[in-house]
Amino acid sequence: MSDTAIKIENLKKQYTLGAIGGRTLNAELQSWWARKRGKADPNLKLGENYADFGESFYALNGINLEIKKGEAVGIIGGNGAGKSTLLKILSRVTAPTEGDVWINGRIASMLEVGTGFHGELTGRENIYMNGAILGMTKKEVDQKMESIIDFSECRQFIDTPVKRYSSGMYVKLAFAVASHLDAEIMIMDEVLAVGDMAFQKKCLGKMGDEAHGGKTVLYVSHNMATIRNLCSRCIVLQKGRMIFDGEPEKAIDIYLNNAETDLKTMYDLTKFKRVQHALGSSGRFNYIKILNKKIARFKDNESISFEFSWSAKKRLNNVLINLTLKYADGSAVGYTDCRTMLKDYEIGEYKTILNYDVSNLAEGVYIAYFHLSEINISNELRDIDQSDQIYFEIINDSIDKTNWKRQYWGSIRLPKLVEVQNENIIL
């Protein structure tokens, strides 16, 4: 095992639903005493039955895995697949029900950034305390103090109690401490999505340096772009089982294809919760329907017809519908809008049908986001309303049956090069 960092054999983790530990000790004792006397449980909700409690399930069910030193391994899967449970077992936060785990090296775990911070202590004091929790000595923290402060971008407030920090400053400081822990194995669970965009970029750079600098990295994320950038190997978990172990791009394809994406054709937006309170107040989508299809699956030589039912609750000026398109992994594909519908609309109900040509899209599942917007004289858009995520799938049915490599070529298939001249020049 000299070149093995982590070895897992037949790892299982079993949980019991609702039987114990979900309430206060007093409530647990009340429930136990009521069951002992054959009485109704005073802590159950109306309609609940204690017989429904105590069901067991496996968060992990027979995981076998070996990770070599210096490997950067991504772990992906849907919610509840067992990703965080696996990392918690490796970090010794919880114990397995069955199986064996061998770890060769010191572990730095970043499962929940900021765990252990105390609001009354200053940023500097929390660096010492959090460093101690993560296994650093005072001497190590002293040596790295300036580097931690610089990385956190919180120098101006480092001697201020962290209860006065913004949420972004809080996680910046916490990540700065965790990322400076010297360890042979780094375990990270969605911790790169912290702070503003500039800091996220710096975090990715830092983790990339660690991953390419010989350290063993285990990284859980729903951001497929970071999995591609950081990892040389990726495993896919599904309902506690490992269904793939290999190249990141193939793992991402398997994960996206196994995702339970609903390719429905009707989206009722009357009860859809908008992300901003003002959206939908002056104009509002009622529903969006994909016409002439029972399932939102299209060949690449077809077009999609979207039917929009929407309401103008007051006079709206220079209104249009625009589309932001993303791939299923969240990466941006492009933007378009319909300038031909650009006009003023009086109070009333409207039905608009728009066609979208998908002939230049590569195969895969896409997510469409529609916005009802006003445009001002400076050509700036102001959103009036937004849609839910609308899924559709593209299948390659053209003469060119190229096996599309999205990691190299992207989601958009550019028009073919047109040959204008090609002749042999005799000198």
Buried (B, 14 or more C-beta within 10 A) or exposed (E): EEEBBBBBBEBBBBBEEBBEEEEEEEEBEBBEEBEEEEEEBEBBEEEEEBEEBEEEEBBBBBBEBBBEBBBBBBBBBBEBBBBBBBBBBBBEEEEBBBBEBEBBBEBBBBBEBBEBBEEEBBBBBBBBBBBBEBBBEEEBBEEBBEEBBEBBBBEEBBEBBBEEBEEBBBBBBBBBBBBBBEBBBBBBBBBBEBBEEEBBEBBBEBBBEBBEEEBBBBBBBBBBBBBBBBBBBBBBBBBBBBBBBEBBBEBBBBBBEBBEBEBBBEBEBEEBEBEEEEBBEBBBBBBBBBEEBEEBBBEBEBEBBBBBBBBBEEEBEBBBBBBBBBBBBEBEBEEEBBEEBBEEBEEEEBEBEBEBEBBEBBBBBBBBBBBBBBBEEEEEBEBBBBBBEBBBBBEBEEEEEEEBEBEEEBBEBEEEEEEEEEEEEEE
